[in-house]
Amino acid sequence: MADSTTPFVGGELTPEPGQPPQGEPRLRLRGINKSFGAVRALTDVDFEVYAGEVVGLVGDNGAGKSTLIKAISGVGPADSGETFVEGQQVNISSPQVAARLGIETVYQDLALCDNLDVVSNLFLGHELVNVVPLAEVEMEKRGLGVLQTLDVKLPSIRSQVAQLSGGQRQSIAVAKTILRHAKIVLLDEPTAALGVAQTRQVLQLIRRLRDQGLAVVVISHNLADVFEVVDRVVVLRLGRRVGTFDIKTTTPERIVAAITGAEFGELLKTTPTNGNGASGGDDQ
């Protein structure tokens, strides 16, 4: 019988990770551990994402997804383990360090100011100054350029954020990361509470980030959205990495099995058994 932490890779049970894209990952984590008192939140977690790739990070509540993202973003540094950005070992001790390394995070609450316009939100905390006054024209120009690159459509770049739709607000939060020269973008539940049209808009935005060569990590509970946009799926369960899937060769059922810890053979009950009565897909 397979151990509950044996990784699924490419839709099959295997003791080793599948073949990743060629070259050095844009971000690689190795043996990441994090505890909160007596609670072990992450145990020896490895993780990688490549330039021009979207990786879905999935798992049940309490699986360790948010803890891992906080370790990457510097909000909650890991207790131990190694982190590499473009092949260089780094110590991400704070969000400021992460930002200097090109790591930007878009959290579910988006961290936008509803009472400010689009330009002010795009440059919040990073305003351009021209001696004393703010360089408003230059900020408008740069903001428009990034929004056009991402094909984001807004009523006006001077519209108040409070007047915009959920999809438009998500787009502005992502555009902020581009203006800060992000190399790695972490998206926490980017389509949560969005309608169908707005969700489609955000998924298109994620594809454009990939096309621009960014490394993108998407945390999501919505497997339909995951299958729409990601290249690989990494599954966490009880603080451990238990599955790596190539999205082209797997199914939602296999990912759910990894998330819940269901035995892989349970998915194959309808397949013919071999001579000793065991399912052909069961790992004995």
Salt bridges, closest charged atoms under 4 A:
GLU12 OE2 - ARG254 NH1 3.97
GLU48 OE2 - ARG232 NH1 2.94
GLU48 OE2 - ARG241 NH2 3.09
GLU53 OE2 - ARG232 NE 2.62
ASP79 OD1 - LYS34 NZ 3.78
GLU82 OE1 - ARG30 NH2 2.92
GLU86 OE2 - ARG26 NE 3.42
GLU86 OE1 - LYS183 NZ 3.22
ASP114 OD1 - ARG169 NH1 2.81
ASP117 OD2 - ARG158 NH1 2.77
GLU136 OE1 - ARG158 NH2 2.77
GLU138 OE2 - ARG142 NE 2.92
GLU140 OE2 - ARG158 NE 2.82
ASP151 OD1 - LYS153 NZ 2.87
ASP151 OD2 - ARG208 NH1 3.98
GLU189 OE2 - HIS221 ND1 2.48
GLU228 OE1 - ARG200 NH1 2.96
GLU228 OE1 - ARG207 NH2 2.97
ASP231 OD1 - ARG210 NH1 3.12
GLU266 OE1 - LYS269 NZ 2.71
